[in-house]
Amino acid sequence: MSIEVKDIHFSYGRIKALDGVDMELSEGAVGLLGPNGAGKSTLIRILLGFLIPQRGEGRIFDLDIKSQQSMIRRYIGYMPEDDCFIPGMDAVSFTSYLGELSGMPRQEAMKRAHEVLYYVGLEESRYRFLETYSSGMKQRLKLAQAIVHDPKLVFLDEPTSGLDPQGRKEILELIMDISSKKDIQVLISSHILSDIEQTCSYVVILDKGRVAAQGKISDLKQVSYSLYEIKIKGDVVLFQKQLQRIKGKVEETVEGVMKVFIPPDQDPGVIFRIASQNNFQIRHFVKSQASLEDLFADTVGVE
């Protein structure tokens, strides 16, 4: 396992950020999801060694996250959400400097800086001062510095933040290339669920400091619920209340079509029985292809 944590707890005073997190990750691209305050940032800070868990244990590449932090940092890269540049430096100097901080000899770090800047598409602007960079260029530079020392694992925090559609597409392509061809495991924290679905096959969903779900996205979408698009003629509020009695969930969509989540232990025929018992007419009934957004909403209770 590249990452293994058991019963991780961490609180900021009376605020409990992580409440017994267990997680095992091996290879490939993994999405880290959760609503604001779920504990994602705290978990990443613990894995990076910036925070020490108050209870529990964890290992990255079989190195202890409490006592071997400096060794762990040799093998991981980090792309932060916020800009963290040094004014007055160009991209080559900045990237090579961070390579040196990761333990690379100066000459090797400079050579590698040119290579990764070319890889992320900044070769023509690598000598420009960083303060002249656009938002898209800054995101590429943050990705470059995260991989300059050839890590085994990179943490990407909101990697497409502030990008236009084309810039977002290009960054996602780079992430997929890194995880599939560069033999680097990627852990992506993002609020853009479609980005996770496009780049990752495995996901960990945090909610209120706990792991609400984890596993292959395809498996979770099948196991967690059945999803249907339904349109009825009748009392919609009553229909929703009847569904809640069988622990179903309803999300209103456009033009009166509802997304209905049916628990896996329920036969979808229950929808027709509810309609018959309450004199509803079902005008539209289609089994829907679940998305990661649907899984997220069902897992964390978003309605």
Secondary structure as GFF3:
##gff-version 3
##sequence-region A 1 303
A	DSSP	beta_strand	3	12	.	.	.	ID=ss1
A	DSSP	beta_strand	15	25	.	.	.	ID=ss2
A	DSSP	beta_strand	29	33	.	.	.	ID=ss3
A	DSSP	alpha_helix	40	48	.	.	.	ID=ss4
A	DSSP	beta_strand	55	60	.	.	.	ID=ss5
A	DSSP	beta_strand	63	64	.	.	.	ID=ss6
A	DSSP	alpha_helix	69	72	.	.	.	ID=ss7
A	DSSP	beta_strand	76	79	.	.	.	ID=ss8
A	DSSP	alpha_helix	91	101	.	.	.	ID=ss9
A	DSSP	alpha_helix	106	119	.	.	.	ID=ss10
A	DSSP	three_ten_helix	123	125	.	.	.	ID=ss11
A	DSSP	three_ten_helix	130	132	.	.	.	ID=ss12
A	DSSP	alpha_helix	135	147	.	.	.	ID=ss13
A	DSSP	beta_strand	153	157	.	.	.	ID=ss14
A	DSSP	alpha_helix	165	181	.	.	.	ID=ss15
A	DSSP	beta_strand	185	189	.	.	.	ID=ss16
A	DSSP	alpha_helix	193	199	.	.	.	ID=ss17
A	DSSP	beta_strand	202	207	.	.	.	ID=ss18
A	DSSP	beta_strand	210	216	.	.	.	ID=ss19
A	DSSP	alpha_helix	217	224	.	.	.	ID=ss20
A	DSSP	beta_strand	226	233	.	.	.	ID=ss21
A	DSSP	alpha_helix	236	245	.	.	.	ID=ss22
A	DSSP	beta_strand	249	252	.	.	.	ID=ss23
A	DSSP	three_ten_helix	254	256	.	.	.	ID=ss24
A	DSSP	beta_strand	258	262	.	.	.	ID=ss25
A	DSSP	alpha_helix	270	277	.	.	.	ID=ss26
A	DSSP	beta_strand	281	287	.	.	.	ID=ss27
A	DSSP	alpha_helix	292	300	.	.	.	ID=ss28
###
